[in-house]
Amino acid sequence: MSALETKNRNELFTPEIRAEIDHEIAKYPEAESQSAAMAALRIVQDANGGWLTQERMDEVAAYLDLPPIAIYEVATFYSMYEHKPVGRNKLCVCTNISCMINNSDQIVEHLNNRLGIKFGEVTEDGRFSLKEVECLGACGGAPMMQVGRKYYENLTPERLDSILDELE
Amino acid sequence: MANEVIFKNRDLDRLWDIEQYRSRGGYEVLTRILTEKTPPAEIIDGMKTSGLRGRGGAGFPTGLKWSFINRSAPGDKYLVCNSDEGEPGTFKDRDILRYNPHALVEGMLIASYVIDAHRAYNYIRGEFWEPYERFQNAIDQARAAGFVGNNILGSGFDCELNVHLGGGAYVCGEETALLESIEGKKGQPRYKPPFPAHVGLYGRPTVINNTETLASVPTILREGAEQFRDIGVENSGGSKLFSISGHVKNPGVFELPMGTPFSELFELAGGMRDGSKIKAVIPGGSSSPVIPGEIMMDLTMDYDAIAKAGSMLGSGAVIVMDESTCMVKVLDRMGYFYYEESCGQCTPCREGTGWLYRIVHRIENGQGRPEDIDLLMDVQNRIRGKTICALGDAAAMPVAGMLRYYQDEFQYHIDHKKCKVGAGT
């Protein structure tokens, strides 16, 4: 932290990331830039291969002029922030009620077998990681999963195979 | 379908574009209100007459909520829309954001005018990227058309509209947790009182309404409050979006008059899939107690009817389960959900949800003990009414509901260390 304190705000992140974060800060009243903490973490995580390190979190804190603990609290409370490396494609599979009674177990099993990984793990080539998630609000298309920003609904093992083939 | 409010114009192929929205009267109400400077009290009266109740689950009368704001008090006021749709089984707000985002933009601007808020936020759950993009695009289009920003349509009324994306936390659907989250903090609910109408976002007076609630506003004011009210039934005005999922043939979102018989909704969803038989229905999201199928078939979909049957209309999320469904397994999964999502602030919820989950989980896995059913009832009872927010109750109520109707399945699991239902474990 001490090293960061002496850093100029403009030395943190790339100009593109700074512009994105500044755009978020502008959404809120002056003196309420803490409101941009969640967005800043998301932006920094996306630029960091999909996960956060303590260094990155400290930088977010310094950029928003907040104590690091304020950022750690947020980064560990919300499930979309990652604290370990993830695959280039993070497969988030819903197993909540509507998906469960529509055979999400079968989807999970198929992914386990095909990728050789369980929830919380990453394939050796770094291409995929697997995450169990709670209801994503797409129960009409159960079973479903999210990869990156996209929802894939009405999954079957066959459909899953063609989806995976297309993900780099 | 007749009587639609939010999905009325879904026949248009690009309703999310402002031209198409405007082609059916979109932004006319906002324009009229701002040009005529309609007294806010008049709009609130209209909302009260309409009988619209909060569509997020709690069913609080919208007009009454708006009337709590002291419009003439100095300083900032805020309008917040709750698009943190996360109650398991609910997927209606996602469709509003994707297919009719301008109705929500217009509704948010009208509500902001009524309470004199110059900043409004839509809190959209972080996973909803595609719906977020649709909604953001709608804001941008509305801004270009002069409906968002400073001095809207030359009226002197300013209003900025922005999106705040969530980060994955069910509890943020609770309104005060949501406010904490917009402030950039952990989403832990606040004590009430003070209520958000007095101390809300950044400590300022704030109204928080659900997506569906706000998206209904323009049509209600355009077509008449009485007309909206009369679509529904006594105490449940208007139409409602029902998300129906599970073992039905055609799951989806249907907009129907309040008070529609469940059997009609069920029919619209194509009935059961593959000729299976209906066993049970969760009528209003996973927090609402389960109701056996044969009882459900005689109920109507409105606040009073579902409450009389011992459950809740909630968010209108209907999960239909067929005879192959093991209720122990269902409760096991639900228990895990609430355990996972408890924010940890109140001891009865933090510890109690863990107890509930572990007990049901061991019953499901053939390790149930003879005293477990009594223990479950005891634990759920010790959570109810003893927490800051409703998440504790939401975790407890389904347990009591399951045991009310399906205790024999739990007993069977305990006695025989296996499932009574063929397809279960």
Interface residues (C-beta under 8 A of the other chain):
Chain A: K27 Y28 P29 E32 Q34 S35 A36 A37 M38 A39 L41 R42 A70 E73 V74 F77 Y78 S79 M80 Y81 C92 T95 N96 I97 S98 M100 I101 N102 V133 E134 C135 L136 G137 A138 C139 G140 G141 A142 Q146 R149 K150 Y151
Chain B: D76 E85 G86 E87 P88 G89 T90 F91 D93 R94 R119 Y121 R125 G126 E127 F128 W129 E130 E160 N162 V163 H164 L165 G166 G167 G168 A169 Y170 S181 I182 E183 G184 K185 K186 G187 Y202 S243 I244 S245 G246 H247 P251 G252 V253 I282 S286 A317 I319 M321 T325 K329 V330 R333 M334 F337 E340 E341 C343
